[in-house]
Amino acid sequence: MSRLPVRKTYKLFVNGAFPRSESGRTYEVEGHNVARASRKDARDAVRAARAAFPGWARAAAYNRGQVLYRLAEMMEARARDLERVCSGRDEVEEAIDLVVWYAGWADKLPQVLGGANPVAGPYFDFTVPEPTGVVAVLAPREPALLGLVSRLLPPLVGGNVVVALASEEHPLAACELAEAIATSDVPPGVVNVLTGFADELAPWLAGHMDVDAIDLTGVSGDTAELERLAAENVKRVVRSSPAARSPWEIEAFLEHKTVWHPVGL
């Protein structure tokens, strides 16, 4: 006798777990039921990210790179699942390669983005890059997987933590990526993935006082209102292109601290 397969319901990814929306809402997209996050879910995600920030920011840069490389390994192991929710194998391989590429930058950022500054006096003067904090990422609509990966990795490799709002029209790639993250060595709370309606959640993330930066790459329309909300706590606002690959993508989510030290001490 034939059987009906168990239909998968995709949930949120918050603090290393997969909760349903606190509202119990879902919406149907791409042939599946997907959790529709509420503002409370977004608050929970920001709270989890803030709690995870000190540990991830203090981790040795080499160790952060190794954790991200492990994520690439888990994506490789789940390549068939990822293929089914994006444009196919080529996009999955490009996304995996991008994770490896950014992982390699983790322990090279101070040398490339920092430096020793010449000063007129008996001092050493150094500029050191440091993470900004909690970053909200509005994922691009397409490419579903590669676009999200290209916006997640720049803040992560620099020591930031992320609350990502998946593409409203194509959220399954983000959901499957979250399952790869959950089985990798990424600490709970470092990456949080929300699914739902951008009109409902994006303004709230832009105005949240405990979010330090927001990536608006995934916003296709006018961003003026989101930028106005972000200005309330002087958020850093970033907008790039999907699938961008550059160390300057990382720099956009870093602060630069200048340290003075007397010579001979």
Secondary structure by P-SEA (a helix, b strand, c coil): cccccbbbbbbbbcccccccccccbbbbcccbbbbbccaaaaaaaaaaaaaaccccccccaaaaaaaaaaaaaaaaaaaaaaaaacccaaaaaaaaaaaaaaaaaccaaaaaacccccccccbbbbbbbbbccbbbbbcccccaaaaaaaaaccccccbbbbbcccccccaaaaaaaaaaaaacccccccbbbbbccccccaaaaaacccccbbbcccccccaaaaaaaaaccccbbbbbbccccccccccccbbbbbbbbcccc
